[in-house]
């Protein structure tokens, strides 16, 4: 592993929300996936985390109807030391479904 590449070593589902008061506490950086319905946002999260079934996927457009939060831990090796970071990946519902 080079110092430029991060490796996701831990991923877990945290919460689903339909209102702001249901979001997990803002204690980490959030990276959100936004896009049209049925383009593979949830599949991309599963692929990045190397975990099938972490984010639920379906062939039916509009399946993700809540904002889903996943807590990830990533690491890289820099000058022989492990550098780690925790952050949220956020799976947003798709837009443009008619």
N, C-alpha and C positions, 0 to 999 in steps of 0.2 A: 504494500500500500504506500503510495507516494504522499508527500505532504499536501498535494493539491487535491487529492481525492478523499472524499468523506465516505464512510461505509456505515449504513444504518444497521445498528446492532440490536436495537430493541424498538418495538412498536406495539402500542396497545390502544384500543378504543377507550375514549374517555367519556364522551357525552353526545347526545343528540339534542338539538334545541330548535324551537320555533319562535322563541322570544329571547330578548337580550338578557333577561334575568336568569336564563337557563345556561348561559355560556359558562365555561369553566373560568376560574380566576385568571386574570391576565398577568401571568408571572413569567411567561416565555414568549419568544418571538413566534408569530403565526405566519404561515405560508398558506394561502388559500388557492384552491383550484376552481376557476370559474370558466364556464363555456356553455355552448348550446347543449340541449338535451341529447343524450345518447351518443356522445363523442368519445367516451371512455375515461372520464375524470376518475371514477372509482377504480376502474381497471388500472389506471396509471399509478394510483396510490398503492394498490396491491403489488404491482410490479416493482416499484421503487423500494417497497418494504420487504420484498421477496416473501410475501405471505398471502397465499390464496385465501379468500374469505375474510380478510381483515375489514375491507370495505365491501358492503354488499353490492353485487352487480346483477343486472338483468338485461335481457335483450329488448325489454319493453321500455320505450322512452318515458322519462318522467318518474322513474322508480325512486330516485332520491328526492324526498320531499322535505327533509329536515336538514339543518346545518349540522354536519357530523365532525367531531373533533377527535383527532388521534394524537397521542403523545409519542414522540420519537426521540431516540437517543442515537447520536452519530459519533463516530470517532475517526481520527486520522493519526498517523504517526508523523511527528515533527521532531527531527533531531533526536530520534530514539525515545521520545516521550509520547505517551498517549494524550492527545488533546480531544476532549469530549464536549459535546454541545447537546442540549435538549431544546426541543421546539415543538410546536403544534403544527400538524398538517390539517387543513380544514377543507372538507368536501362540501361544496355548495350545490344546491339544486340547480339543474340546468334551466336555461331560459330558451324561449322560442318554440316551445311545444304548442302545437295548435290542436 
